[in-house]
Amino acid sequence: MQWRTITSSLGNTAFSLWSNGRKLLTLAYQGQSNRVYIESEDGEKRYFKCRNKGLLKNKIVLENEYGTNLGKLKREGGREFILIDGKNTI
């Protein structure tokens, strides 16, 4: 699998995930709205929102279209990754 930078209708700059010459996924981030737009190979489109949450707004969480928390951003050892159900995903 390989990530490539492309220009997409979802945003100015987007990234696509390719495997064996097939585009599996397109991902675009819009900084003004803090939304991540994802389009799958079969045309299904979804968006997720990154926002600060907590008493001091010090946690960055990932929410789906309906406002349900899906995960949170964690920084450790100079790296950033997303925790979903307590498991590292990225």
BALOBA-1460 file (C-alpha; in Angstrom, 3 decimals):
// residues 90
<rec num="1" residu="m" x="0.000" y="0.000" z="0.000"/>
<rec num="2" residu="q" x="1.162" y="3.494" z="-0.790"/>
<rec num="3" residu="w" x="-0.094" y="7.014" z="0.011"/>
<rec num="4" residu="r" x="0.024" y="9.549" z="-2.842"/>
<rec num="5" residu="t" x="-0.711" y="13.275" z="-2.886"/>
<rec num="6" residu="i" x="-3.446" y="14.184" z="-5.370"/>
<rec num="7" residu="t" x="-5.813" y="17.031" z="-6.206"/>
<rec num="8" residu="s" x="-9.397" y="16.107" z="-5.453"/>
<rec num="9" residu="s" x="-12.930" y="17.465" z="-5.515"/>
<rec num="10" residu="l" x="-13.027" y="16.871" z="-1.740"/>
<rec num="11" residu="g" x="-10.435" y="19.565" z="-1.070"/>
<rec num="12" residu="n" x="-7.499" y="21.409" z="-2.566"/>
<rec num="13" residu="t" x="-4.933" y="18.780" z="-1.624"/>
<rec num="14" residu="a" x="-5.842" y="15.237" z="-0.788"/>
<rec num="15" residu="f" x="-4.119" y="11.930" z="-0.217"/>
<rec num="16" residu="s" x="-5.054" y="8.637" z="-1.784"/>
<rec num="17" residu="l" x="-4.237" y="5.129" z="-0.619"/>
<rec num="18" residu="w" x="-3.281" y="2.794" z="-3.473"/>
<rec num="19" residu="s" x="-2.807" y="-0.964" z="-3.486"/>
<rec num="20" residu="n" x="-1.855" y="-2.975" z="-6.588"/>
<rec num="21" residu="g" x="-2.822" y="-0.130" z="-8.941"/>
<rec num="22" residu="r" x="-6.254" y="0.394" z="-7.316"/>
<rec num="23" residu="k" x="-7.248" y="3.494" z="-5.398"/>
<rec num="24" residu="l" x="-8.784" y="2.317" z="-2.119"/>
<rec num="25" residu="l" x="-9.355" y="5.562" z="-0.261"/>
<rec num="26" residu="t" x="-9.174" y="9.350" z="-0.665"/>
<rec num="27" residu="l" x="-8.526" y="11.543" z="2.372"/>
<rec num="28" residu="a" x="-8.736" y="15.359" z="2.417"/>
<rec num="29" residu="y" x="-8.293" y="17.746" z="5.356"/>
<rec num="30" residu="q" x="-9.866" y="21.201" z="5.462"/>
<rec num="31" residu="g" x="-8.147" y="23.343" z="8.082"/>
<rec num="32" residu="q" x="-10.801" y="26.056" z="8.239"/>
<rec num="33" residu="s" x="-13.464" y="23.670" z="9.511"/>
<rec num="34" residu="n" x="-11.102" y="21.063" z="11.057"/>
<rec num="35" residu="r" x="-12.832" y="18.329" z="9.085"/>
<rec num="36" residu="v" x="-11.358" y="15.229" z="7.513"/>
<rec num="37" residu="y" x="-13.240" y="14.038" z="4.422"/>
<rec num="38" residu="i" x="-12.894" y="10.405" z="3.375"/>
<rec num="39" residu="e" x="-14.168" y="8.783" z="0.195"/>
<rec num="40" residu="s" x="-13.911" y="5.022" z="-0.241"/>
<rec num="41" residu="e" x="-13.341" y="3.084" z="-3.432"/>
<rec num="42" residu="d" x="-17.066" y="2.315" z="-3.790"/>
<rec num="43" residu="g" x="-18.003" y="6.032" z="-3.573"/>
<rec num="44" residu="e" x="-19.145" y="6.176" z="0.060"/>
<rec num="45" residu="k" x="-18.300" y="9.592" z="1.542"/>
<rec num="46" residu="r" x="-17.960" y="10.458" z="5.231"/>
<rec num="47" residu="y" x="-16.458" y="13.252" z="7.250"/>
<rec num="48" residu="f" x="-14.924" y="13.435" z="10.679"/>
<rec num="49" residu="k" x="-14.215" y="16.471" z="12.817"/>
<rec num="50" residu="c" x="-11.119" y="17.150" z="14.917"/>
<rec num="51" residu="r" x="-11.779" y="19.431" z="17.869"/>
<rec num="52" residu="n" x="-10.434" y="20.431" z="21.246"/>
<rec num="53" residu="k" x="-12.363" y="19.074" z="24.184"/>
<rec num="54" residu="g" x="-12.084" y="19.017" z="27.960"/>
<rec num="55" residu="l" x="-12.072" y="21.481" z="30.799"/>
<rec num="56" residu="l" x="-9.000" y="23.313" z="29.501"/>
<rec num="57" residu="k" x="-9.590" y="22.278" z="25.866"/>
<rec num="58" residu="n" x="-6.327" y="20.336" z="25.987"/>
<rec num="59" residu="k" x="-7.560" y="17.057" z="24.415"/>
<rec num="60" residu="i" x="-7.910" y="16.680" z="20.673"/>
<rec num="61" residu="v" x="-10.716" y="14.269" z="19.791"/>
<rec num="62" residu="l" x="-12.032" y="12.790" z="16.564"/>
<rec num="63" residu="e" x="-15.819" y="12.857" z="16.084"/>
<rec num="64" residu="n" x="-18.050" y="11.432" z="13.378"/>
<rec num="65" residu="e" x="-20.789" y="13.305" z="11.504"/>
<rec num="66" residu="y" x="-23.157" y="12.925" z="14.437"/>
<rec num="67" residu="g" x="-20.807" y="14.264" z="17.146"/>
<rec num="68" residu="t" x="-19.931" y="10.885" z="18.668"/>
<rec num="69" residu="n" x="-16.351" y="10.552" z="19.929"/>
<rec num="70" residu="l" x="-14.420" y="7.961" z="17.951"/>
<rec num="71" residu="g" x="-10.926" y="8.488" z="19.277"/>
<rec num="72" residu="k" x="-8.363" y="10.961" z="20.498"/>
<rec num="73" residu="l" x="-4.992" y="12.254" z="19.411"/>
<rec num="74" residu="k" x="-2.089" y="11.268" z="21.624"/>
<rec num="75" residu="r" x="1.491" y="12.498" z="21.564"/>
<rec num="76" residu="e" x="4.273" y="10.288" z="22.845"/>
<rec num="77" residu="g" x="7.995" y="10.351" z="22.184"/>
<rec num="78" residu="g" x="7.757" y="13.030" z="19.497"/>
<rec num="79" residu="r" x="5.159" y="11.038" z="17.533"/>
<rec num="80" residu="e" x="1.435" y="11.581" z="17.146"/>
<rec num="81" residu="f" x="-1.131" y="8.840" z="16.742"/>
<rec num="82" residu="i" x="-4.860" y="8.261" z="17.076"/>
<rec num="83" residu="l" x="-6.246" y="6.079" z="19.852"/>
<rec num="84" residu="i" x="-9.514" y="4.296" z="19.052"/>
<rec num="85" residu="d" x="-10.880" y="1.958" z="21.732"/>
<rec num="86" residu="g" x="-7.533" y="2.228" z="23.525"/>
<rec num="87" residu="k" x="-5.586" y="0.901" z="20.523"/>
<rec num="88" residu="n" x="-3.029" y="2.777" z="18.387"/>
<rec num="89" residu="t" x="-4.299" y="3.102" z="14.841"/>
<rec num="90" residu="i" x="-1.984" y="5.566" z="13.109"/>
